[in-house]
């Protein structure tokens, strides 16, 4: 066998090996992106049936829960690998307290792929002057990243089982962090580390008996603690806390 032929054979083998690795990576990524927590449709429908809030589809990725005479607006980013519909009950409950609440669907259910998902939403409701942004878990962190570059457009940040890697220490934004007592998913070490990024006057509320998944209706989450209250109770409590935080 000539040297040239050996080189060709070796090169072909390397190319085949690389192709196999790339295919394996693509398959793995596809499986990861295609696996997520699904909304509990029956429970959500039952919750929304008794809600007297207008549900308005802004576009295929954005749904607003519109109360009569809203006093503030709230743009919400869902948790990582969680179907956005899971948070419709929370949005509806916040709207019950006069907070126009907008849930933003994310590509592959990951807010990291659309940090700017809040763009254009405020313009849909020019009558609302006071706006807040936030989210659950990864969604909260990505909402904070968006807020960092758009501070002048919002009054505050709402974090649910989440933390901010963006620095708001010297801002005049209102910030609240809400998490469940039995949250087993949120990284507590990182949470404590990044608390220093929040204004010194930020509010922190721990929901007694709550856990990480209880902010939505998507069932149990891997690694989470056991909730001592129902999903409905945690959602209602959270909406009351958010309402009190936003104020009049």
C-alpha positions in Angstrom: 0.0 0.0 0.0 1.4 3.4 -1.0 1.8 6.2 1.5 -0.7 8.3 -0.3 -3.3 5.6 -0.2 -2.7 5.0 3.6 -3.2 8.8 4.2 -6.5 8.7 2.2 -7.7 5.7 4.3 -6.7 7.3 7.6 -8.3 10.6 6.6 -11.5 8.8 5.6 -11.6 7.0 9.0 -11.1 10.2 10.9 -13.9 11.9 8.9 -16.2 8.9 9.6 -15.4 9.0 13.3 -16.0 12.8 13.5 -19.3 12.3 11.6 -20.4 9.6 14.1 -19.6 11.9 17.0 -21.5 14.8 15.5 -24.5 12.6 14.9 -24.4 11.4 18.5 -24.2 15.0 19.7 -27.1 16.0 17.5 -29.2 13.1 18.7 -28.4 13.9 22.3 -29.3 17.6 21.9 -32.5 16.6 20.1 -33.5 14.3 23.0 -32.6 17.0 25.6 -34.6 19.8 23.9 -37.5 17.5 23.2 -37.8 16.4 26.9 -39.7 18.9 29.1 -42.3 19.2 31.8 -45.8 19.3 30.2 -48.6 21.5 31.5 -51.4 19.7 33.4 -54.1 20.7 31.0 -57.1 19.4 33.0 -56.1 21.1 36.2 -55.3 24.3 34.4 -58.6 24.4 32.5 -60.5 23.8 35.8 -58.6 26.7 37.4 -59.2 29.1 34.5 -62.9 28.2 34.2 -63.6 30.0 37.5 -61.4 33.0 36.6 -63.2 36.0 35.3 -60.2 37.4 33.4 -59.9 38.2 29.7 -57.3 36.0 28.0 -55.9 37.7 25.0 -53.4 36.1 22.5 -51.0 38.8 21.4 -49.2 36.5 19.0 -48.5 32.8 18.8 -45.9 33.0 21.5 -47.4 35.5 23.9 -50.6 35.3 26.0 -51.9 38.2 28.1 -54.3 37.9 31.1 -56.1 41.3 31.1 -58.1 42.6 34.1 -60.5 45.5 34.0 -58.6 48.8 34.7 -55.1 47.2 35.2 -52.9 49.0 37.7 -49.6 47.5 36.5 -48.1 45.1 33.9 -46.1 42.0 34.6 -44.1 40.2 31.9 -43.3 36.6 32.8 -40.6 34.2 31.6 -41.3 30.4 32.3 -38.9 28.1 34.0 -36.4 26.0 32.1 -37.9 22.9 30.3 -41.4 23.8 31.5 -44.3 24.4 29.1 -45.5 28.0 29.4 -49.1 27.0 29.8 -48.2 25.7 33.2 -48.1 29.2 34.5 -51.4 30.4 33.1 -53.1 29.9 36.5 -50.5 32.2 38.2 -51.0 34.8 35.4 -54.8 34.6 35.8 -54.6 34.9 39.6 -52.3 38.0 39.3 -54.7 39.5 36.9 -57.5 39.1 39.5 -55.6 41.6 41.5 -55.4 44.1 38.7 -52.1 43.1 37.3 -52.0 42.6 33.6 -49.9 39.5 33.3 -48.2 38.3 30.1 -46.7 34.9 29.7 -44.0 34.5 27.0 -43.4 31.2 25.4 -39.8 30.3 24.8 -38.1 28.3 22.0 -37.5 24.7 23.3 -39.0 25.9 26.6 -35.7 27.6 27.5 -35.7 31.3 28.1 -32.0 31.4 27.3 -32.9 31.2 23.6 -35.1 34.3 23.7 -33.9 36.7 26.4 -35.4 39.5 24.5 -38.9 37.9 24.5 -40.3 40.9 26.3 -39.6 43.3 23.4 -42.8 44.9 22.0 -45.1 43.8 24.8 -45.3 47.1 26.6 -46.2 48.8 23.4 -49.3 46.6 23.1 -50.6 48.2 26.3 -49.6 51.9 26.2 -52.2 52.8 28.9 -50.1 50.9 31.5 -47.4 53.1 32.9 -46.0 50.7 35.6 -44.3 47.6 34.4 -42.5 44.6 36.1 -40.7 41.7 34.6 -39.7 38.4 36.2 -40.0 34.6 35.9 -39.6 31.2 37.4 -36.2 29.6 37.9 -34.1 29.9 34.6 -36.9 32.3 33.4 -36.3 34.6 36.3 -32.6 34.7 35.7 -33.1 35.5 32.0 -35.7 38.1 32.8 -33.1 39.8 35.1 -30.6 39.7 32.2 -33.1 41.5 30.0 -33.9 44.0 32.7 -30.3 44.9 33.1 -30.3 46.4 29.7 -33.8 47.9 29.9 -33.9 49.4 33.4 -35.7 52.6 32.4 -38.7 50.6 31.0 -39.5 48.8 34.3 -40.3 49.5 37.9 -39.1 46.2 39.2 -38.1 42.5 39.1 -40.0 39.5 40.4 -38.0 36.3 41.0 -39.7 33.0 41.7 -37.4 30.2 42.9 -34.6 32.1 41.0 -31.7 34.5 41.4 -30.1 37.3 39.3 -26.6 37.2 37.9 -27.2 40.7 36.7 -26.1 43.5 39.0 -28.9 45.8 40.4 -27.1 46.9 43.6 -27.0 50.5 42.6 -30.4 50.7 40.9 -33.7 52.1 42.3 -35.7 49.1 41.0 -38.1 47.3 43.3 -37.1 43.6 43.6 -38.7 40.7 45.3 -37.5 37.1 45.6 -40.1 34.4 46.4 -39.4 30.7 46.9 -40.9 27.7 48.5 -39.7 26.5 51.9 -39.1 23.0 50.5 -37.6 24.0 47.2 -35.1 21.2 46.3 -34.2 22.5 42.8 -33.0 26.0 43.2 -29.2 26.0 44.0 -29.1 27.5 47.5 -25.4 28.3 47.4 -25.7 30.3 44.2 -28.9 31.9 45.5 -27.0 33.2 48.6 -24.0 34.2 46.4 -26.1 36.2 44.0 -28.3 37.9 46.6 -25.5 40.6 46.7 -26.5 41.6 43.2 -29.9 42.8 44.5 -30.6 46.2 46.1 -30.1 46.1 49.8 -33.8 46.9 50.3 -35.1 43.9 48.2 -37.9 41.8 49.6 -37.6 38.1 50.3 -40.6 35.9 50.9 -40.5 32.2 51.7 -43.8 30.3 51.1 -44.4 27.9 54.0 -44.6 24.4 52.8 -44.1 25.3 49.1 -41.6 23.8 46.7 -40.0 24.7 43.4 -42.6 23.3 41.0 -45.6 24.7 42.9 -45.5 28.1 41.0 -46.9 26.3 38.0 -49.1 23.3 37.1 -46.8 20.8 35.5 -46.5 18.1 38.2 -43.5 17.0 40.2 -40.0 18.1 39.2 -36.9 15.9 39.5 -34.9 16.7 42.6 -37.6 18.9 44.1 -38.7 18.7 47.7 -42.2 17.5 48.7 -44.7 20.3 48.9 -46.9 20.5 52.0 -49.4 22.6 50.3 -51.3 22.2 47.0 -50.3 23.8 43.7 -53.4 25.9 43.8 -52.5 27.2 47.3 -49.0 28.1 46.3 -50.2 29.9 43.2 -52.8 31.9 45.1 -50.3 32.8 47.8 -47.8 33.9 45.3 -50.3 36.1 43.5 -51.2 37.8 46.8 -47.5 38.4 47.6 -46.9 39.9 44.1 -49.9 42.1 44.4 -48.8 43.4 47.8 -45.3 44.0 46.5 -46.5 46.0 43.5 -48.9 48.0 45.6 -51.4 50.5 44.4 
